[in-house]
Amino acid sequence: MDQYRLRSFNGASPAEIQDAMERAEVVFFDRSTVELPSEPDLQFMREGLPRELQVKNISYHPESDSIPRFEAAPKIKNRIEQILRTHGQRVEQFLRGSCPDFVPGWTLGTTSFRSIEEQGRKLKVRSSNEIVHIDAGAYGATNGSRILRFFVNIHPTRDRVWGTKGSFHALMGRHRELWDAAKGGHSRVSIDKGPLDKLYSGLIGAVGKVYPLARVIDSSPYDRSMRRIHNFMKENLEFRDSHANYQEIHFPPLSAWMVFTDGISHSVLTGQHALVTTVLVPLANCRTPELTPYHVLAQSAA
């Protein structure tokens, strides 16, 4: 099995980091560049949460300053909320310095704690992180914005292991069937909103001013195309079983990495205890727009 060659970006310039991300590289830091929770807080996250709470992906939402749908004793809920809020703020501060061109108009998303072992979760195919895929439709509709995720492996002794079959750009060049999936039975890929989509998104936007979480039901032609590609990669057995251009990526304990997860295929083969912060970066902020999934799909939409 080939292994992806990680190179450390500790000390790299913003231009080096941003360009690498747009080339669908994994920007890796052998030691997290973001201050981690204190050791007592890390121990609490790894071992102190009640067993019934360790089966959940615990996500702090900055727009509501809360962890929705999380039932726990107030002392436990307040502590994990504070830990995730603080970590998200530290990641935000780091990204502002390391990726300044990505900042204008960005949307700060969730900071999550992935508490359980990824291997063998026995989830439905579309929900399984163990199958190589690209991310699509973060928080409902991206409309072409890039999905930036900053990860930290907070397991003290075990690697977090990913699999990849390459970048979105390369996959679309190699696999005609992904284009067929993106088209959804039509002659071209649809990426731009028509009148009905604009009306629907306007209504969701109005509701979202009162209920921020309502945005997760928004949609767009671009995001639906990306979702069809995501689903095909997970459901098509021939594609899943192919090991062409497949590599594994090993992230050591207490290392960190960030990547546009809509731009590189990935799966989580093994790993427990990780922090993940998500940011949506406007398409207009990209330095090499021809490499973005939106512009790749626009080749068929033109």
C-alpha positions as a Markdown table, in Angstrom:
| # | Residue | x | y | z |
|---|---|---|---|---|
| 1 | Met | 0.0 | 0.0 | 0.0 |
| 2 | Asp | 1.5 | 3.3 | -1.0 |
| 3 | Gln | 1.7 | 6.0 | 1.7 |
| 4 | Tyr | 1.1 | 9.7 | 1.0 |
| 5 | Arg | 4.3 | 11.7 | 1.7 |
| 6 | Leu | 3.4 | 14.3 | 4.2 |
| 7 | Arg | 5.7 | 17.4 | 4.5 |
| 8 | Ser | 5.5 | 19.7 | 7.4 |
| 9 | Phe | 4.3 | 23.2 | 6.9 |
| 10 | Asn | 5.4 | 24.5 | 10.3 |
| 11 | Gly | 6.9 | 27.9 | 9.6 |
| 12 | Ala | 5.6 | 28.1 | 6.0 |
| 13 | Ser | 4.4 | 31.4 | 4.6 |
| 14 | Pro | 0.7 | 32.2 | 4.0 |
| 15 | Ala | 1.3 | 32.0 | 0.2 |
| 16 | Glu | 2.9 | 28.6 | 0.5 |
| 17 | Ile | 0.0 | 27.3 | 2.7 |
| 18 | Gln | -2.8 | 28.8 | 0.5 |
| 19 | Asp | -1.3 | 27.6 | -2.8 |
| 20 | Ala | -0.7 | 24.1 | -1.4 |
| 21 | Met | -4.3 | 23.9 | -0.2 |
| 22 | Glu | -5.7 | 24.9 | -3.6 |
| 23 | Arg | -3.5 | 22.3 | -5.2 |
| 24 | Ala | -5.4 | 19.8 | -3.0 |
| 25 | Glu | -2.4 | 19.1 | -0.8 |
| 26 | Val | -2.7 | 18.1 | 2.8 |
| 27 | Val | -1.2 | 21.0 | 4.8 |
| 28 | Phe | 0.4 | 19.1 | 7.7 |
| 29 | Phe | 1.9 | 20.3 | 11.0 |
| 30 | Asp | 3.9 | 17.7 | 12.9 |
| 31 | Arg | 3.0 | 19.5 | 16.1 |
| 32 | Ser | -0.3 | 21.4 | 16.2 |
| 33 | Thr | 0.2 | 25.1 | 15.5 |
| 34 | Val | -2.9 | 25.8 | 17.5 |
| 35 | Glu | -2.8 | 25.6 | 21.3 |
| 36 | Leu | -4.6 | 22.5 | 22.4 |
| 37 | Pro | -6.9 | 22.1 | 25.4 |
| 38 | Ser | -5.2 | 21.7 | 28.7 |
| 39 | Glu | -4.2 | 18.1 | 29.7 |
| 40 | Pro | -7.1 | 17.9 | 32.3 |
| 41 | Asp | -9.5 | 18.9 | 29.5 |
| 42 | Leu | -8.0 | 16.4 | 27.1 |
| 43 | Gln | -8.3 | 13.7 | 29.7 |
| 44 | Phe | -11.9 | 14.7 | 30.3 |
| 45 | Met | -12.7 | 14.5 | 26.6 |
| 46 | Arg | -11.0 | 11.1 | 26.2 |
| 47 | Glu | -12.1 | 9.4 | 29.4 |
| 48 | Gly | -14.4 | 11.6 | 31.4 |
| 49 | Leu | -17.5 | 11.8 | 29.2 |
| 50 | Pro | -20.2 | 9.3 | 30.2 |
| 51 | Arg | -20.2 | 6.2 | 27.9 |
| 52 | Glu | -23.5 | 7.1 | 26.4 |
| 53 | Leu | -22.1 | 10.5 | 25.2 |
| 54 | Gln | -19.1 | 8.9 | 23.5 |
| 55 | Val | -21.1 | 7.6 | 20.6 |
| 56 | Lys | -21.9 | 11.1 | 19.3 |
| 57 | Asn | -20.1 | 13.6 | 17.2 |
| 58 | Ile | -20.3 | 16.5 | 19.6 |
| 59 | Ser | -20.5 | 19.8 | 17.6 |
| 60 | Tyr | -20.3 | 23.4 | 18.9 |
| 61 | His | -22.2 | 25.8 | 16.6 |
| 62 | Pro | -20.8 | 29.4 | 16.9 |
| 63 | Glu | -23.9 | 31.0 | 15.3 |
| 64 | Ser | -26.0 | 29.8 | 18.2 |
| 65 | Asp | -23.2 | 29.6 | 20.8 |
| 66 | Ser | -24.4 | 26.1 | 21.7 |
| 67 | Ile | -24.1 | 22.4 | 21.2 |
| 68 | Pro | -27.6 | 21.5 | 19.9 |
| 69 | Arg | -29.2 | 18.1 | 20.5 |
| 70 | Phe | -26.7 | 17.3 | 23.2 |
| 71 | Glu | -28.3 | 16.0 | 26.4 |
| 72 | Ala | -26.0 | 15.9 | 29.4 |
| 73 | Ala | -25.7 | 17.2 | 33.0 |
| 74 | Pro | -25.1 | 20.9 | 33.0 |
| 75 | Lys | -21.6 | 20.6 | 34.4 |
| 76 | Ile | -20.6 | 18.2 | 31.6 |
| 77 | Lys | -22.3 | 20.2 | 28.9 |
| 78 | Asn | -20.9 | 23.5 | 30.0 |
| 79 | Arg | -17.3 | 22.1 | 30.1 |
| 80 | Ile | -17.3 | 20.5 | 26.7 |
| 81 | Glu | -19.0 | 23.6 | 25.2 |
| 82 | Gln | -16.3 | 25.8 | 26.6 |
| 83 | Ile | -13.5 | 23.5 | 25.4 |
| 84 | Leu | -14.9 | 23.4 | 21.8 |
| 85 | Arg | -15.7 | 27.2 | 21.8 |
| 86 | Thr | -12.1 | 28.0 | 22.8 |
| 87 | His | -10.6 | 25.6 | 20.4 |
| 88 | Gly | -12.7 | 27.0 | 17.5 |
| 89 | Gln | -11.6 | 30.5 | 18.4 |
| 90 | Arg | -7.9 | 29.5 | 18.5 |
| 91 | Val | -8.2 | 27.8 | 15.0 |
| 92 | Glu | -9.9 | 31.0 | 13.7 |
| 93 | Gln | -7.1 | 33.1 | 15.0 |
| 94 | Phe | -4.5 | 30.8 | 13.4 |
| 95 | Leu | -6.3 | 30.7 | 10.0 |
| 96 | Arg | -6.5 | 34.5 | 9.9 |
| 97 | Gly | -2.8 | 34.7 | 10.1 |
| 98 | Ser | -1.9 | 31.7 | 8.0 |
| 99 | Cys | -4.5 | 32.1 | 5.2 |
| 100 | Pro | -5.4 | 35.8 | 5.1 |
| 101 | Asp | -6.7 | 35.7 | 1.5 |
| 102 | Phe | -9.3 | 33.1 | 2.5 |
| 103 | Val | -10.8 | 35.3 | 5.3 |
| 104 | Pro | -13.0 | 38.0 | 3.5 |
| 105 | Gly | -16.6 | 36.9 | 3.7 |
| 106 | Trp | -15.8 | 33.4 | 5.1 |
| 107 | Thr | -18.4 | 31.5 | 7.2 |
| 108 | Leu | -17.2 | 30.1 | 10.5 |
| 109 | Gly | -18.7 | 26.7 | 11.0 |
| 110 | Thr | -18.7 | 24.0 | 13.7 |
| 111 | Thr | -16.0 | 22.8 | 16.0 |
| 112 | Ser | -16.5 | 19.1 | 16.7 |
| 113 | Phe | -15.1 | 16.4 | 18.9 |
| 114 | Arg | -15.0 | 13.0 | 17.2 |
| 115 | Ser | -15.0 | 10.8 | 20.2 |
| 116 | Ile | -15.3 | 7.2 | 19.0 |
| 117 | Glu | -13.2 | 4.8 | 17.0 |
| 118 | Glu | -13.9 | 5.3 | 13.3 |
| 119 | Gln | -13.1 | 1.8 | 12.2 |
| 120 | Gly | -16.1 | -0.6 | 12.2 |
| 121 | Arg | -18.8 | 1.8 | 13.1 |
| 122 | Lys | -21.3 | -0.1 | 10.9 |
| 123 | Leu | -23.0 | 3.0 | 9.5 |
| 124 | Lys | -25.2 | 3.4 | 6.4 |
| 125 | Val | -23.0 | 3.6 | 3.3 |
| 126 | Arg | -23.7 | 7.3 | 2.7 |
| 127 | Ser | -22.8 | 8.1 | 6.3 |
| 128 | Ser | -19.7 | 6.0 | 6.6 |
| 129 | Asn | -16.4 | 7.9 | 6.9 |
| 130 | Glu | -14.5 | 4.7 | 6.1 |
| 131 | Ile | -15.3 | 4.9 | 2.3 |
| 132 | Val | -13.3 | 7.3 | 0.1 |
| 133 | His | -15.4 | 10.3 | -0.8 |
| 134 | Ile | -15.3 | 14.1 | -1.3 |
| 135 | Asp | -17.3 | 16.4 | 1.1 |
| 136 | Ala | -20.4 | 18.1 | -0.3 |
| 137 | Gly | -23.1 | 20.4 | 0.9 |
| 138 | Ala | -21.6 | 21.5 | 4.2 |
| 139 | Tyr | -24.4 | 23.2 | 6.2 |
| 140 | Gly | -26.9 | 22.8 | 3.4 |
| 141 | Ala | -25.6 | 24.8 | 0.5 |
| 142 | Thr | -22.1 | 26.0 | -0.2 |
| 143 | Asn | -22.9 | 27.5 | -3.7 |
| 144 | Gly | -19.3 | 26.8 | -4.7 |
| 145 | Ser | -17.6 | 28.0 | -1.5 |
| 146 | Arg | -14.7 | 25.7 | -0.4 |
| 147 | Ile | -15.0 | 23.5 | 2.6 |
| 148 | Leu | -11.9 | 24.1 | 4.7 |
| 149 | Arg | -11.4 | 21.8 | 7.7 |
| 150 | Phe | -8.7 | 22.0 | 10.4 |
| 151 | Phe | -8.0 | 18.7 | 12.2 |
| 152 | Val | -6.1 | 17.7 | 15.3 |
| 153 | Asn | -5.4 | 14.2 | 16.4 |
| 154 | Ile | -5.7 | 14.4 | 20.1 |
| 155 | His | -5.2 | 10.6 | 20.7 |
| 156 | Pro | -2.1 | 10.4 | 22.9 |
| 157 | Thr | -0.5 | 7.3 | 21.2 |
| 158 | Arg | -2.3 | 6.3 | 18.0 |
| 159 | Asp | -2.2 | 7.6 | 14.4 |
| 160 | Arg | -5.3 | 8.8 | 12.7 |
| 161 | Val | -5.2 | 7.1 | 9.3 |
| 162 | Trp | -6.9 | 8.4 | 6.1 |
| 163 | Gly | -7.2 | 6.9 | 2.6 |
| 164 | Thr | -7.2 | 8.9 | -0.6 |
| 165 | Lys | -7.6 | 8.4 | -4.3 |
| 166 | Gly | -6.4 | 11.8 | -5.2 |
| 167 | Ser | -7.8 | 15.3 | -5.9 |
| 168 | Phe | -11.2 | 16.1 | -7.1 |
| 169 | His | -9.6 | 17.6 | -10.3 |
| 170 | Ala | -7.7 | 14.4 | -11.0 |
| 171 | Leu | -10.6 | 12.1 | -10.2 |
| 172 | Met | -12.9 | 13.9 | -12.6 |
| 173 | Gly | -10.2 | 13.6 | -15.2 |
| 174 | Arg | -9.8 | 9.8 | -14.7 |
| 175 | His | -13.4 | 8.7 | -14.1 |
| 176 | Arg | -16.1 | 9.5 | -16.7 |
| 177 | Glu | -18.7 | 7.9 | -14.5 |
| 178 | Leu | -18.3 | 10.7 | -12.0 |
| 179 | Trp | -19.3 | 13.2 | -14.6 |
| 180 | Asp | -22.4 | 11.0 | -15.3 |
| 181 | Ala | -23.2 | 11.1 | -11.6 |
| 182 | Ala | -22.8 | 14.9 | -11.4 |
| 183 | Lys | -25.2 | 15.4 | -14.3 |
| 184 | Gly | -28.0 | 13.4 | -12.6 |
| 185 | Gly | -29.5 | 12.2 | -15.9 |
| 186 | His | -29.1 | 15.5 | -17.8 |
| 187 | Ser | -26.9 | 16.3 | -20.7 |
| 188 | Arg | -24.9 | 18.9 | -18.7 |
| 189 | Val | -23.9 | 19.5 | -15.1 |
| 190 | Ser | -26.1 | 22.1 | -13.5 |
| 191 | Ile | -24.3 | 24.5 | -11.1 |
| 192 | Asp | -26.1 | 27.8 | -11.1 |
| 193 | Lys | -29.4 | 28.7 | -9.3 |
| 194 | Gly | -32.6 | 29.3 | -11.3 |
| 195 | Pro | -35.6 | 31.3 | -10.1 |
| 196 | Leu | -37.0 | 28.5 | -7.9 |
| 197 | Asp | -33.7 | 27.8 | -6.2 |
| 198 | Lys | -33.2 | 31.5 | -5.5 |
| 199 | Leu | -36.7 | 31.8 | -4.0 |
| 200 | Tyr | -36.2 | 28.7 | -1.8 |
| 201 | Ser | -32.8 | 30.0 | -0.6 |
| 202 | Gly | -34.3 | 33.4 | 0.1 |
| 203 | Leu | -37.0 | 31.8 | 2.3 |
| 204 | Ile | -34.4 | 29.7 | 4.1 |
| 205 | Gly | -32.3 | 32.9 | 4.6 |
| 206 | Ala | -35.3 | 34.7 | 6.2 |
| 207 | Val | -36.1 | 31.8 | 8.5 |
| 208 | Gly | -32.4 | 31.4 | 9.3 |
| 209 | Lys | -32.3 | 34.9 | 10.9 |
| 210 | Val | -34.5 | 33.5 | 13.6 |
| 211 | Tyr | -33.5 | 29.9 | 13.6 |
| 212 | Pro | -29.8 | 29.7 | 12.4 |
| 213 | Leu | -29.7 | 26.0 | 12.1 |
| 214 | Ala | -32.4 | 26.2 | 9.4 |
| 215 | Arg | -29.7 | 26.8 | 6.8 |
| 216 | Val | -28.8 | 23.1 | 6.8 |
| 217 | Ile | -31.9 | 22.4 | 4.6 |
| 218 | Asp | -30.8 | 24.9 | 1.9 |
| 219 | Ser | -29.7 | 23.6 | -1.4 |
| 220 | Ser | -28.2 | 24.6 | -4.8 |
| 221 | Pro | -27.7 | 22.9 | -8.2 |
| 222 | Tyr | -23.9 | 22.9 | -7.6 |
| 223 | Asp | -24.3 | 21.2 | -4.1 |
| 224 | Arg | -26.7 | 18.7 | -5.5 |
| 225 | Ser | -24.2 | 17.7 | -8.2 |
| 226 | Met | -21.4 | 17.4 | -5.6 |
| 227 | Arg | -23.7 | 15.3 | -3.4 |
| 228 | Arg | -24.4 | 12.9 | -6.3 |
| 229 | Ile | -20.6 | 12.5 | -6.8 |
| 230 | His | -20.2 | 11.9 | -3.1 |
| 231 | Asn | -22.9 | 9.3 | -3.1 |
| 232 | Phe | -21.6 | 7.6 | -6.2 |
| 233 | Met | -18.1 | 7.3 | -4.7 |
| 234 | Lys | -19.5 | 5.6 | -1.6 |
| 235 | Glu | -22.2 | 3.4 | -3.3 |
| 236 | Asn | -20.6 | 2.2 | -6.6 |
| 237 | Leu | -18.8 | -1.1 | -5.8 |
| 238 | Glu | -16.5 | -1.0 | -8.8 |
| 239 | Phe | -15.3 | 2.5 | -7.9 |
| 240 | Arg | -15.0 | 1.6 | -4.2 |
| 241 | Asp | -13.1 | -1.6 | -4.8 |
| 242 | Ser | -10.6 | 0.0 | -7.2 |
| 243 | His | -7.2 | 0.7 | -5.6 |
| 244 | Ala | -5.8 | 2.7 | -8.5 |
| 245 | Asn | -4.0 | 5.8 | -7.2 |
| 246 | Tyr | -4.9 | 4.8 | -3.7 |
| 247 | Gln | -2.7 | 6.0 | -0.8 |
| 248 | Glu | -2.8 | 6.0 | 3.0 |
| 249 | Ile | -2.1 | 9.0 | 5.1 |
| 250 | His | -0.9 | 8.6 | 8.7 |
| 251 | Phe | -1.4 | 11.5 | 11.1 |
| 252 | Pro | 0.6 | 11.0 | 14.3 |
| 253 | Pro | -0.6 | 11.9 | 17.8 |
| 254 | Leu | -1.0 | 15.6 | 18.5 |
| 255 | Ser | -0.3 | 16.5 | 14.9 |
| 256 | Ala | -2.6 | 18.8 | 13.0 |
| 257 | Trp | -3.6 | 19.2 | 9.3 |
| 258 | Met | -5.9 | 21.3 | 7.2 |
| 259 | Val | -7.3 | 20.6 | 3.7 |
| 260 | Phe | -10.1 | 21.6 | 1.4 |
| 261 | Thr | -12.2 | 18.4 | 1.9 |
| 262 | Asp | -14.3 | 19.1 | -1.2 |
| 263 | Gly | -11.0 | 19.1 | -3.2 |
| 264 | Ile | -9.3 | 15.9 | -2.1 |
| 265 | Ser | -10.9 | 12.5 | -1.8 |
| 266 | His | -10.5 | 11.0 | 1.7 |
| 267 | Ser | -11.7 | 8.4 | 4.1 |
| 268 | Val | -11.0 | 7.8 | 7.8 |
| 269 | Leu | -9.8 | 4.2 | 8.2 |
| 270 | Thr | -8.8 | 4.2 | 11.8 |
| 271 | Gly | -8.6 | 6.8 | 14.6 |
| 272 | Gln | -10.3 | 8.0 | 17.8 |
| 273 | His | -10.4 | 11.4 | 19.5 |
| 274 | Ala | -10.0 | 14.2 | 17.0 |
| 275 | Leu | -11.0 | 17.9 | 16.9 |
| 276 | Val | -12.4 | 19.2 | 13.6 |
| 277 | Thr | -13.1 | 22.9 | 12.8 |
| 278 | Thr | -14.9 | 23.8 | 9.6 |
| 279 | Val | -14.8 | 27.1 | 7.6 |
| 280 | Leu | -16.5 | 27.9 | 4.3 |
| 281 | Val | -14.2 | 30.0 | 2.1 |
| 282 | Pro | -15.9 | 32.0 | -0.7 |
| 283 | Leu | -15.0 | 30.9 | -4.2 |
| 284 | Ala | -14.0 | 34.4 | -5.1 |
| 285 | Asn | -11.1 | 34.2 | -2.5 |
| 286 | Cys | -9.3 | 31.4 | -4.3 |
| 287 | Arg | -6.0 | 32.2 | -5.9 |
| 288 | Thr | -6.3 | 29.5 | -8.6 |
| 289 | Pro | -10.0 | 29.3 | -9.4 |
| 290 | Glu | -9.4 | 26.8 | -12.3 |
| 291 | Leu | -8.6 | 24.1 | -9.7 |
| 292 | Thr | -11.8 | 24.6 | -7.7 |
| 293 | Pro | -14.6 | 22.0 | -8.0 |
| 294 | Tyr | -17.0 | 24.7 | -9.1 |
| 295 | His | -14.9 | 25.6 | -12.1 |
| 296 | Val | -14.1 | 21.9 | -12.9 |
| 297 | Leu | -17.9 | 21.2 | -13.1 |
| 298 | Ala | -18.5 | 24.4 | -15.0 |
| 299 | Gln | -16.7 | 22.7 | -18.0 |
| 300 | Ser | -19.8 | 20.6 | -18.5 |
| 301 | Ala | -22.3 | 23.3 | -17.6 |
| 302 | Ala | -20.9 | 25.8 | -20.2 |
